[in-house]
């Protein structure tokens, strides 16, 4: 029962860490805090003096790096889709010793989009959300800025390893995971120090992002504790646990941003709790089911996937239960955004359309992934042909839009400036969304190919190729949209209007005192501050005009 043993070890580790953090992280005494801060900054020597340390610089830097990674990750994915129907399209690269295949480029695109684009933007959002909800500041802005550069180097090596796993006897993926672990460990310590210095009770989105950061390394620890790291089931489970880490961070980011951007209180704290606990206790269906990817990350030999009967039953049950937190998250986000019709009155707020897309696409893609992973777990293999396309749809319709939308929402607060052009942001959204939906034709091509293979049919001009061409051509819109978004963010950081100018009115948010800008209800005020009667109600502006009675 390696699967249940690993999951049990993971649950215990996460529970212990949650209790420690919630009690103030007793291991962080005054002496250890000073020593840790020294290790984060002064111990790094001269490089730490070349980075900026002002408030918000870390969050802005990580978001910028994530936006920049959208361009190569979408381009790599487009090339992989094109090679699926035209294998000789990049044949000229062979003169440089490069022979990329469709499968290697698609894998590289998924990994760079997950770790480079979405992952870096989510880390940037966490560096803003956790201090904001904790009533404090990030422990070390300088270290976080420097670690963004280290993380980017790790993603570059990750891209190389996805296409060439071993160079001169060096396991490239293992080297990449080591660099990502080094940078990630510094980010985790930074966030934990920030949480330890909080001055108020943190809301659930902050806890989701903290636990999401911890879940990835702790899943590896639990894998070795249970001894399942050298089994096919354990390696398959490692990919699922990594998906849970990204899912928790994404959930915290879009819940915070949906409330912050729309100006509505979080619709249900109970559903937020269900999302957090359910994601931890179940097996995520996000990502690919190839355990060999996890084996490459760990630098161990990939094992054959041969689950026992009990592991199949337990795994299928935990996979099915993962739909509960998914539905809870989607419903909570959409209800929050549409509360009081604020979303309909202000549909152009930065990031709101992307978050809306992620919340809508989350449920159907998760249901599809559940069927695919259950089919793989039971050994049926009838749906294995669509796993890569479904994984790409999950990345470009849920993960990247959710991370990008959250980053766009907090960008003005973190950087002090708005994006350069709302019109360009709107066009970028439609291009990225339309291109990502073009992957539906790629999935139709996969289904057609599976049907032809089953029937042993041979046709001269196959409908499979036509659908594959259409899917890859439409995905080119995602590449153009990525460029638009990236340029809009970079230009906005230098030439965008100052934050606070021409901002839409909002009645409240998840993390600030209640800003009274229009008619509201007592219920909304109480919902914003968990029913406390000492809620501070702040008018939007003051004037010398005579006052008048306030109607309740």
C-alpha angles and dihedrals in degrees: 000000000000091000096057092039091054093046091048091051090048093050092050093048093049092046092051092048092048092052092047093050093044091053092053100270097275091202088069099078121165091268095047091045091055091046092048092049088050090053091048095051125005095035090061091067125205098353091069090061093059095063131076121255105187119126112281095015093111095051092046093049094051091047091050092050090049091050091050091051091056090074100055094036093053091043092051091049091050091052090049091052091048094050088055090074100021108040094176097053093105097033091123089070089070088080086067092048093258120129107169120184130205093251095048093049093047090050090047090049093051093047096046091046091049100043101022106036110020095025095053093045091050091050088051091050090049090054088059102035099049096052091041094053092040095053093237142089132262110277096231121009092176095055092047092052091050092048090056088066092048091049090051090054088051092053091050090054089045090058091051091048093051089060099033113022096188130034122178089344093306118125100229097194091053090051090050094050089050092055092045090049091051093051093040092051090055090049091049093050089047092051093045091052088050092050091048090058096048117136099201141030110287120230122237097262089065092050090050091055094046094049090043090057091049096043097073099056092036091054089058090048092051090048092057093040091058092042092234096121093098095048127087092234092052093049091048089050091051090062089050093050091051088053089053090053092054091043093055093049092047092049093052092046098050094042090054094043095045090057095039096047098042095041092230127125116252104280096225130006088189092061089047089055090048089052094051098043094039093052091052096046098045136058113257119232092205120119135011124322097224107119089192089079090060090047090054091050090052094042094236134124115277112243128210116262106244109148120188123240092259091049090052091052094045094043094048091050094049091045091052092048090055088077090071097068090039093056091042091053095046093048093046094050096046094045091049093050094047097044112124089359091274092137091053091049093048109027093153099064107130112271099003097108091049092050090047090052092049093049093049097045094043098080101047093043091048090051090050091048090050091057092046095049093044089050089052094044093052092047096241095125097191094124099038092105094068100046096098094048091047090050090052090050090052091051099045100034100038117009103041095037091048093048092043093047091051091048092050090049096054096033095093092051094045099043100028092234137084125236112279099247131014089196091057090047090053093050091046090053094053093045094050094043094046092048093048091050087055086074086077087076089051089054090049087053090052092051091047091050091050091051092049091048091051092049093042088230121168118197128174096222107028124205084220092070093047093052091045091052092049092050094050094045092051091048088062085078088066090056092052092044090052090054091049093050093046094050091045092055096044093047091045092055089061107026105017121118115270115269111261095038115114092349117165117254115257128186097213146333139210097260112029137065114278108281106208106210102144143359113317142161134251088239092062092048092051092044091054095057101034093259097303117152094213094071112146112232111201122190114227093240140001128229140176093242117121112269126242135203116283113235117223 
